Amino acid sequence: MTVIRWILGKIILLLNAVFSPRGIKRTQEQQASVDTKAQSLALYQFEHALSA
């Protein structure tokens, strides 16, 4: 059982490395444009209050 778990773990790590998303490559001008557009945005975290 330990050998099977080890092999499956290695397969999962390999698939994770192969299919992990890559970051977006932008030029400095494009990144500056995105930064200026994002300045007016706000990030909120909504927490639903559970009623007892």
C-alpha positions in Angstrom: 0.0 0.0 0.0 2.9 2.4 0.8 4.4 1.8 -2.6 1.2 2.5 -4.4 0.7 5.8 -2.4 4.3 6.8 -3.2 3.9 6.1 -7.0 0.5 7.9 -7.1 2.1 10.9 -5.2 4.9 11.2 -7.7 2.4 11.0 -10.6 0.3 13.7 -9.0 3.3 15.9 -8.5 4.4 15.4 -12.1 0.9 16.3 -13.4 0.8 19.3 -11.2 4.1 20.6 -12.6 3.1 19.9 -16.2 -0.4 21.4 -16.1 0.1 24.3 -13.6 -1.0 27.6 -15.0 1.7 30.1 -16.0 1.7 33.8 -15.3 0.7 36.4 -17.9 3.7 37.9 -19.7 3.2 41.6 -20.3 5.5 44.4 -21.4 6.1 47.2 -18.9 3.8 49.5 -20.9 1.0 46.9 -20.8 1.5 46.3 -17.1 1.4 50.0 -16.4 -1.9 50.2 -18.3 -3.4 47.4 -16.2 -2.1 48.9 -13.0 -3.8 52.3 -13.7 -7.1 50.6 -14.6 -6.9 48.5 -11.5 -6.4 51.5 -9.1 -10.1 52.3 -9.1 -11.0 48.7 -8.2 -11.5 47.4 -4.6 -11.3 43.9 -3.3 -14.0 43.0 -0.7 -14.4 39.8 1.3 -17.9 38.9 2.0 -18.6 36.9 5.2 -22.0 35.4 5.5 -23.2 35.7 9.1 -24.7 32.5 10.3 -27.8 32.9 12.4 -28.0 30.7 15.4 
